[in-house]
Amino acid sequence: MASILTNTGAMVALQTLRSVNSNLGATQSQISTGKAVDTAKDNAAVWAISKVMESDVKGFRGISDSLSLGLSSVAVGRQASETVTDLLTEIKGKIVAAQEENVDRGKIQTDIAELRNQIESVVNAAQFNGLNIVKGTERVNVLSSLDRDGAGNVGASFIRLDRQDLTTDTGVFGSGTVLNANAVASAATVSDAGNTAVVAFNAGNYTTAGLMARLTVGGVQIDFEGGAGLDQDDAAAFFEGAINALQLDGITANAAGGNLTITSTRAFEGVDVVVSDLAGDAAGTHISNLNGAATAGNPTSGSIDERAQNVTFSATAAVQDGDGYRVTVGTQSFTYVAGPNQNFEDVARGLKAAIDGAGLDGITTSVTQDSNGAWQLKVDNDDGSLDFASVGNAGGTASGGLFGLDGIDVTTEAGARAALDNIESMINRAIDSSAAFGSAQMRIEIQNEFVNKLTDSLRAGIGTLVDADMEEASARLQALQVQQQLAIQSLSIANQQPQNILALFR
């Protein structure tokens, strides 16, 4: 049936043309934008995912900038610490030269002062964008990543960089928790009085010819031979004369009433004493006791303690940032305040440097560990008697990593000897700082490279989701253009149908 009101063929042709034009428009949009999903109406789910990932890419670009900034700061710090290490090594060379007596220590001290000034200049200049990581103890956080969990929550991750303080700051003694139990002084005074060992001889038969008794003092063996008319007083007097004749460093002997008192004034060294009866006699026949203890065997060993007093630090307690310890020698007090990641060895060596730097007459120091692993600061006095005490408090401001460098003075023999041990500790600190910065720099470089690769991977993933396949789009465009032409032709033919009805009325 033909109708002039309803042209079904034209309607169908028009619908086809509209569909072709819509597809053609979408294809042209893909070709012009390069995206298969350009707006949310193209594919809401994929578009949403792509936008989330694009925001992450933007964030990671900012992280890469942060890592680059942190990397530059660490590189500056590492270079500074390495330079300080070299300068400290130069100072050590000067200190070694000052150990010789036939040198001008005044000129050497001048050279050391100039090198010390140069270290200060390097430390003050070692900043990047205002950040100096060789001064102070506060941690520096370098933004390293954005972490998104399965629920979509985002958190930031940081590389925590420990500053390495290479200043000579004295620190500030705190007023927090009392830490006296962590640093115990061995005596209330430190004096030049020697320590002793007493060998008691029995009254008896010393008239038999042959060896009667033997003493070994400081590794030197001395034998007493009996003879007519000899008694215990003669034996004690013999050993007195023999020991004094040896002129052992810091060791003297005195005989009285059949007893032999051996005195040692060695500062940081105990003296072993070994006694024994000889000639087949039973133990205790001639030598009855050593330091009040019976000579129950042959030989019997004892010792004379070192003259120095000590501050023994806890073998179990931890050292926290800001923990300060103070040692009083005479009327002067010396303080060291620990920084992050330090232990009691650092505290002991810091106090040693402080005391050495004061140049007290007759005072020498040493740092050792006892048999329990506890660190000890030993202080010896070769000139009279001085008060001796130690205290500790938390809550202070840490001393600089090169604390004590300002106190190095090689103009005297004692100062030159003390400086040699102290400069070695400072060199080790500078080396540790360089190593720490090197490790941090390597980690930041690895993280920066990872972030760059991750950003590239995210961008590639986004492209897979939303980018148009240009080869497919090009082929589709050609096909749709042909379809469009055919649809137009079909619509034109369909629109001719009503014209045929006019022929019926002619």
C-alpha positions in Angstrom: 0.0 0.0 0.0 1.3 3.4 -0.9 0.8 6.4 1.4 1.6 10.0 1.1 1.4 10.5 4.9 3.8 7.7 6.0 7.0 6.9 4.0 8.3 3.8 5.8 11.3 3.5 3.5 12.4 7.1 4.2 12.0 6.5 7.9 14.2 3.4 7.8 16.8 5.1 5.6 16.8 8.2 8.0 17.4 6.0 11.0 20.2 4.3 9.3 21.8 7.6 8.3 21.5 8.9 11.9 23.2 5.8 13.2 26.0 6.0 10.7 26.5 9.7 11.4 26.6 9.0 15.2 29.2 6.3 14.7 31.1 8.5 12.3 31.1 11.4 14.8 32.4 9.1 17.6 35.2 7.8 15.3 36.2 11.3 14.3 36.3 12.2 18.0 38.7 9.3 18.7 40.9 10.3 15.8 41.0 14.0 16.8 41.6 13.3 20.6 43.5 10.1 20.3 41.3 8.6 23.1 38.7 5.9 23.0 37.5 7.1 26.4 37.6 10.9 26.5 34.7 11.7 28.8 32.7 9.9 31.4 29.9 9.3 28.9 32.2 7.2 26.7 32.8 4.6 29.5 32.1 5.8 33.0 34.0 3.0 34.8 37.1 3.1 32.7 37.1 7.0 32.7 37.0 6.9 36.6 39.8 4.5 36.8 42.0 6.5 34.4 41.4 9.7 36.3 42.5 8.1 39.6 45.6 6.8 38.0 46.3 10.1 36.3 46.2 11.8 39.8 48.7 9.2 41.0 51.0 9.9 38.1 50.8 13.6 39.0 51.7 12.8 42.6 54.6 10.6 41.6 56.0 13.4 39.5 56.0 15.6 42.6 57.7 12.7 44.5 60.4 12.6 41.9 61.0 16.3 42.4 61.2 15.7 46.2 63.6 12.8 45.8 65.8 14.9 43.5 65.9 17.7 46.1 66.7 15.2 48.9 69.4 13.6 46.8 71.1 16.9 46.2 71.0 17.7 49.9 72.5 14.3 50.8 75.2 14.7 48.1 76.2 18.0 49.6 76.3 16.5 53.1 78.4 13.5 51.9 80.9 15.7 50.2 81.2 17.9 53.3 81.7 14.9 55.6 84.3 13.5 53.2 86.1 16.8 53.2 86.0 17.0 57.0 87.5 13.5 57.1 90.4 14.6 54.9 91.0 17.7 57.1 90.9 15.7 60.3 93.4 13.3 58.8 95.6 16.3 58.1 95.2 17.3 61.8 96.2 13.8 62.8 99.4 14.1 60.8 100.2 17.3 62.7 99.5 15.7 66.0 101.7 12.7 65.2 104.5 15.2 64.4 104.0 16.9 67.7 104.8 13.6 69.6 108.5 14.3 68.7 110.2 16.4 71.3 112.5 18.2 68.9 109.8 20.1 67.1 108.2 23.5 67.3 104.9 22.6 68.8 103.7 26.2 68.7 103.9 26.3 64.9 102.2 22.9 64.7 99.4 24.2 66.9 98.9 27.2 64.5 98.5 24.8 61.6 96.0 22.7 63.6 94.0 25.9 64.4 93.8 26.8 60.7 92.7 23.3 59.7 90.1 23.5 62.5 88.8 26.8 61.1 88.5 25.3 57.7 86.5 22.4 59.1 84.1 24.9 60.6 83.8 26.7 57.3 83.0 23.5 55.4 80.4 22.5 57.9 78.7 25.9 57.8 78.7 26.0 54.0 77.3 22.5 53.4 73.7 23.5 52.8 71.4 23.0 49.8 68.3 25.2 49.6 68.8 26.2 53.2 69.0 22.6 54.5 72.3 21.6 56.3 72.4 18.0 57.3 75.8 18.2 58.9 74.5 20.5 61.7 72.0 19.5 64.3 70.4 16.1 65.1 66.8 16.5 63.9 65.8 13.9 61.4 65.0 14.9 57.8 62.1 13.2 56.0 62.3 12.8 52.3 59.0 12.1 50.6 59.5 8.8 48.7 56.2 7.3 47.7 52.4 7.4 47.7 50.8 4.1 48.8 47.3 3.3 47.8 45.6 0.3 49.5 42.7 -1.9 48.2 40.1 0.4 49.8 41.5 3.4 47.9 43.1 5.0 50.9 46.3 6.9 50.2 49.3 7.4 52.5 52.7 9.0 52.1 55.9 7.1 52.8 59.2 8.8 53.7 62.9 8.0 53.7 64.1 9.1 57.2 67.5 10.7 56.9 69.6 11.1 60.1 71.6 14.2 60.3 75.3 13.8 61.0 76.4 16.6 63.3 79.9 17.6 62.6 80.0 20.8 64.7 82.1 21.3 67.8 79.1 22.5 69.9 79.3 21.8 73.6 75.6 20.9 74.0 73.3 21.8 76.9 73.1 19.7 80.1 69.4 18.8 80.7 67.2 18.9 83.8 65.1 15.8 83.1 65.3 12.3 84.5 68.2 11.7 86.8 70.6 9.2 85.3 73.2 9.0 88.1 72.9 5.2 88.3 74.2 4.9 84.8 77.6 6.5 85.6 79.2 5.5 88.8 82.5 7.0 90.1 84.8 4.5 91.8 86.0 7.0 94.5 85.3 10.4 95.8 88.8 11.6 95.1 91.5 11.0 92.5 95.0 11.2 93.8 98.6 10.5 93.1 98.8 7.9 95.9 100.0 4.5 94.6 98.3 1.1 95.2 100.2 -1.7 97.0 100.6 -5.4 97.5 102.1 -6.8 100.7 104.2 -9.9 100.8 104.6 -11.3 104.4 107.6 -13.6 105.2 107.4 -16.2 108.0 109.9 -16.1 110.8 111.9 -19.3 110.4 114.9 -21.0 109.0 116.5 -19.0 106.1 120.1 -20.2 106.9 120.1 -23.2 104.7 122.0 -22.6 101.5 119.9 -22.7 98.3 116.9 -21.0 96.8 114.3 -20.1 99.4 111.7 -17.8 97.8 110.8 -16.3 94.4 108.9 -13.1 93.5 107.8 -12.1 90.0 106.9 -8.4 89.7 105.7 -6.9 86.4 107.0 -9.9 84.6 110.5 -9.8 86.1 111.6 -12.8 88.2 113.7 -12.4 91.4 115.0 -15.3 93.6 116.2 -15.2 97.2 118.9 -17.7 98.3 119.2 -18.6 102.0 122.5 -18.5 103.9 124.0 -18.4 107.4 122.5 -15.9 109.8 119.7 -14.9 107.4 116.1 -14.4 108.6 112.8 -13.1 107.3 113.9 -9.5 107.6 116.9 -10.2 105.4 114.6 -11.9 102.8 112.3 -8.8 102.7 115.2 -6.4 102.5 116.8 -8.4 99.7 113.6 -8.2 97.6 113.3 -4.5 98.4 116.8 -3.8 97.1 116.3 -6.0 94.0 113.0 -4.5 92.9 114.2 -0.9 93.4 117.4 -1.7 91.5 115.3 -2.8 88.5 113.9 0.8 88.2 110.6 -0.5 86.9 108.4 2.3 85.7 106.2 3.4 88.6 107.1 0.5 90.9 108.9 0.8 94.2 109.4 -1.5 97.2 109.8 -1.1 101.0 110.7 -3.7 103.6 109.8 -3.5 107.3 109.2 -6.1 110.0 109.5 -9.0 107.7 106.9 -7.6 105.3 107.6 -6.3 101.8 105.3 -3.6 100.5 105.3 -3.2 96.7 103.8 0.1 95.5 102.7 0.9 91.9 101.8 4.4 90.6 101.1 3.2 87.1 98.1 5.1 85.8 96.2 2.7 83.5 98.0 -0.6 84.1 97.8 -3.1 86.9 100.9 -5.0 88.0 100.9 -8.8 88.5 102.7 -10.2 91.5 103.5 -13.9 91.8 105.2 -15.5 95.0 106.4 -19.0 95.7 108.5 -21.0 98.2 111.3 -22.9 96.6 113.9 -25.7 97.5 111.1 -28.2 97.9 109.5 -26.5 100.8 105.8 -26.6 101.3 103.7 -23.5 100.5 103.8 -21.0 103.3 107.1 -22.1 104.8 108.9 -18.9 104.0 106.2 -16.7 102.4 103.1 -16.8 104.5 100.7 -14.6 102.6 100.2 -12.2 99.7 97.8 -9.3 100.2 96.6 -10.9 103.4 95.7 -14.2 101.7 97.6 -17.4 102.7 99.9 -18.8 100.1 98.1 -22.1 99.8 99.8 -23.1 96.6 103.0 -22.7 94.6 103.0 -20.2 93.0 100.4 -17.8 94.4 99.3 -14.9 92.2 98.0 -11.4 93.1 98.0 -8.0 91.6 98.3 -4.3 92.3 95.5 -2.2 90.9 96.0 0.6 88.5 96.3 4.0 90.2 93.5 5.7 88.1 90.0 6.1 89.3 87.1 5.5 86.9 83.5 6.2 86.0 81.8 3.0 85.0 78.9 3.3 82.6 76.0 0.9 82.6 76.4 -2.2 80.5 72.7 -2.6 80.1 71.1 0.8 79.9 70.5 2.5 76.6 71.7 6.0 75.7 68.9 8.3 74.5 69.2 11.6 72.5 69.8 14.4 75.0 71.2 12.2 77.8 73.9 14.2 79.4 76.7 13.0 81.8 79.0 15.3 83.8 82.3 14.4 85.6 83.8 16.7 88.2 87.6 16.7 88.7 88.6 19.1 91.4 86.7 22.3 91.0 85.9 21.9 87.3 83.0 20.0 85.7 83.1 18.4 82.2 79.9 17.6 80.3 79.0 15.5 77.2 75.4 15.2 75.9 74.7 12.3 73.7 73.0 12.6 70.3 70.8 10.0 68.4 72.2 6.5 67.9 75.1 7.0 70.3 76.2 4.7 73.1 78.2 4.8 76.3 81.5 4.5 74.4 80.6 7.8 72.7 79.8 9.4 76.1 83.0 8.2 77.6 85.1 9.4 74.7 83.3 12.8 74.7 84.0 13.3 78.4 87.6 12.3 77.8 88.0 14.9 75.1 86.4 17.5 77.4 88.8 16.7 80.3 91.8 16.5 78.0 91.0 19.9 76.4 91.1 21.6 79.8 94.8 20.8 80.2 94.7 20.1 83.9 98.1 19.6 85.5 98.9 16.0 86.2 95.5 14.7 84.9 95.5 12.0 82.2 92.5 10.0 80.9 91.8 6.7 79.1 88.7 4.9 77.8 88.4 1.1 78.1 85.9 -1.7 78.7 85.8 -3.8 81.8 85.3 -7.6 81.9 81.5 -7.2 81.9 81.6 -5.1 78.7 80.8 -1.8 80.5 82.6 1.2 79.2 84.8 3.1 81.6 86.3 6.6 81.7 89.6 6.4 83.6 91.1 9.5 85.2 94.5 9.6 86.8 96.1 12.3 88.9 99.8 12.6 89.2 99.8 15.8 91.2 98.1 15.7 94.6 94.4 14.9 95.3 91.3 16.2 93.7 87.5 15.6 94.2 86.0 13.2 91.8 82.3 12.6 91.0 79.9 11.9 88.2 76.2 12.7 87.5 73.7 12.2 84.7 70.5 13.9 83.5 68.2 13.4 80.5 66.5 16.2 78.4 69.6 18.0 77.2 70.7 19.3 73.8 73.3 17.0 72.1 77.0 18.0 71.8 78.4 18.2 68.3 79.9 15.2 66.6 83.4 16.8 66.7 83.0 18.0 70.3 86.5 18.4 71.7 88.2 19.5 68.5 88.4 23.0 69.9 90.3 21.7 72.9 93.1 20.0 71.0 96.4 21.6 72.2 99.7 20.1 71.2 101.9 22.8 72.7 102.7 20.4 75.6 103.8 16.8 75.6 100.8 15.7 77.7 98.5 17.6 75.3 100.0 16.0 72.3 99.6 12.5 73.8 96.0 13.1 74.7 95.2 14.7 71.3 96.3 11.6 69.4 93.6 9.4 70.9 90.9 12.1 70.6 91.5 12.9 67.0 91.2 9.2 66.1 87.7 9.2 67.6 86.8 12.3 65.6 88.1 10.7 62.4 86.0 7.6 63.0 82.9 9.8 63.5 83.5 11.7 60.3 84.0 8.4 58.4 80.8 7.0 59.9 79.0 10.1 58.8 80.3 9.8 55.2 79.3 6.1 55.1 75.8 7.0 56.4 75.3 9.7 53.8 76.6 7.3 51.1 74.1 4.7 52.1 71.3 7.2 52.2 72.3 8.7 48.8 72.3 5.2 47.2 68.8 4.4 48.6 67.3 7.7 47.4 68.8 7.1 43.9 67.3 3.7 43.8 63.9 5.0 45.0 64.0 7.8 42.4 64.8 5.4 39.6 61.9 3.2 40.8 59.5 6.1 40.9 60.4 7.1 37.4 59.9 3.6 36.1 56.6 3.3 38.1 55.4 6.6 36.6 56.1 5.3 33.1 54.3 2.0 33.8 51.2 3.9 35.2 51.1 6.1 32.1 51.3 3.0 29.9 48.5 1.4 31.8 46.3 4.5 31.5 47.0 4.6 27.8 45.9 1.0 27.5 42.6 1.9 29.1 41.7 5.1 27.3 43.8 5.5 24.1 42.2 4.9 20.8 43.5 2.3 18.3 44.3 4.6 15.5 44.6 1.8 12.9 41.2 0.5 13.8 39.7 4.0 13.9 41.1 4.8 10.5 39.6 1.7 9.0 36.3 2.3 10.7 36.3 5.9 9.4 36.6 4.7 5.8 33.8 2.2 6.3 31.5 4.7 8.0 32.1 7.3 5.2 31.0 4.7 2.6 28.0 3.7 4.8 27.1 7.4 5.1 27.1 7.8 1.3 25.0 4.7 0.9 22.5 5.8 3.6 22.2 9.2 1.9 21.5 7.4 -1.4 18.9 5.2 0.2 17.2 8.1 1.8 17.1 9.9 -1.6 15.5 6.8 -3.2 13.0 6.5 -0.4 12.0 10.2 -0.7 11.3 9.6 -4.5 8.5 7.1 -3.6 5.7 9.7 -3.1 6.5 11.2 -6.4 5.3 8.0 -8.1 1.8 8.5 -6.6 1.4 11.8 -8.6 1.5 9.7 -11.8 -1.7 8.0 -10.8 -3.6 11.4 -10.9 -2.4 12.5 -14.4 
